[in-house]
Amino acid sequence: MRTVGKVVLGGAFAAFIAVAGLGGYNLYTGMTGGDTTAPRDGPVTAAEVRQTAREFLDAWADGNDMLAAGFTNDAEAAIGALSGYRDDGHVKRVTLTVGRTRDTTVPFTVKAEIVFDQTRSTWTYDSRLTVVRGRTTKKPLVDWAPAVLHPELRTDQTLRTDLADNPPVRVVDRDGKELRQGRYPSLDPVLTALRSRYGEAVSGAARVEVSAVRPDGTAGTTLHVVRKGKPGTLRTTLDATVQKRAEAAVGERTGASVVALKPSTGEILAVANSDKAEFNAALQGQTAPGSTFKIITAATLLESGKVTPARRVPCPATAAYNQGMTFHNVEHSENANATFAQDFAASCNTAFVSLAGAVPDGGVAQEAESVFGIGLDWHVGVTTFDGAVPGGGRDDKAAALIGQGTVQMNPLTMASVAATARTGGFKQPVLVPRSVDHRELARTDRGLSPAARTQLKAMMRLTATSGTAARAMSGLGGDIGAKTGSAEIDGQPRTNAWFTAYRDDMAAAAVVTAGGHGGDAAGPVVRTVLAAR
């Protein structure tokens, strides 16, 4: 049922109540409005102004948009605007109070009752109309413009009542500290994504407003707030203290990204990028991880029983698998008497390539997915790239063993790899607790064998205390382990620097684009983060 509005007459109109009721008219008939007398020329009279304005406002208040449009000099435009005012504006009732006429201009006050979902609001504002003589009909008509409906509407604009934005969300860290936009620059795109995704889940209510709508459908000036937004609170796994240290660490270098998380739970503690862009390289990057990937390769070899940490595996200057591509070490180093553990700690590429025959085609890819969760569909809480490991043979396999070729990772996935090495079991990284939306988390087929976990941790500790990661990890106590990497990128003179490590219940990984040696460029970033606790 339509709700009927009303027109309240005042000022000069008080004496002109006549016999017309709401929606009635007695001087003009028909949609286009007209009287039974002959049209006249010349300026409109005061009586014509009063009568035309009254009939237009009567029809508008009564919800008779077609009749109201007929009292204007642009009926087609007016009927669309009046209907849109009522329907798109969610206006259920209009009360129009007329002011004192000034020549041909009639001011009036609008009191619009708006109902949007379960929200009601009264919107009161002033407007005005002008009466002119029709060019062809010679009848007095309202000079139509969107500004008649509201003075801030411009040509071709309409109005609309709608949700102004996503429900507001107050994002907090694991301890309830608010993560404000701009305070942690790297998190700005993340916070925006979280608010968009979880506004309704955390019982936030979006702001509802009446706005001017441009011809292209986009919202312009806000004319009235129907309902203020009610913020919900989203508790994340982030740690404001660790995040602050991460921001400082990447801020000292160009092209740096870092992620820190808890190995015991997979909860992400910090995400930071030195390049402040919408693309989040720490979570979404896709690039070769270099020798940090040897953690997975070593796990594959150790679990197969083909090697042990103490087994002698020479580190020649160069090596090739199956007469294919020749691989070399970063500084063309070699050690004929090296053990497998020493090869790992010194990041010897050629020793790993020489073991390619001990790994079946696709073996490393299977270990990466089944044990470390790489390539599974992670549900972190924001968009992420969850790693990719090729399953090919020959040169592709040899390159993959040392984290080159088409192996694709980022700091998130490599931090998770270090975490799995420490605990022996994959915990899918999360930024938003599963309790918020009850989403399914990725699970692996199995964990590391107890023997392989013990051996791998010992090799990572050796790397952290006396290998390529020793300088960066120096002075850090507790249960520590690390791996460095330098990834060659086509067309890039310097290698990308990689570093991943753990210290007690925190794991972190960083990459510095064109940073060179992993221990020198990415190592200090990870150390700064690990020292936050």
Helices and strands as residue ranges (DSSP letters): E 6-8, G 11-13, H 46-62, H 65-70, H 75-87, E 91-98, E 105-116, E 119-133, E 140-142, G 146-148, E 158-163, E 169-172, G 185-187, H 188-198, E 208-213, E 219-227, E 232-235, H 240-251, E 256-261, E 268-273, H 281-284, G 290-293, H 294-304, E 318-320, E 326-328, H 340-346, H 349-354, G 356-358, H 363-370, H 394-401, H 411-423, H 434-437, H 450-466, H 470-473, E 480-487, E 496-503, E 506-512, H 518-521, H 523-530
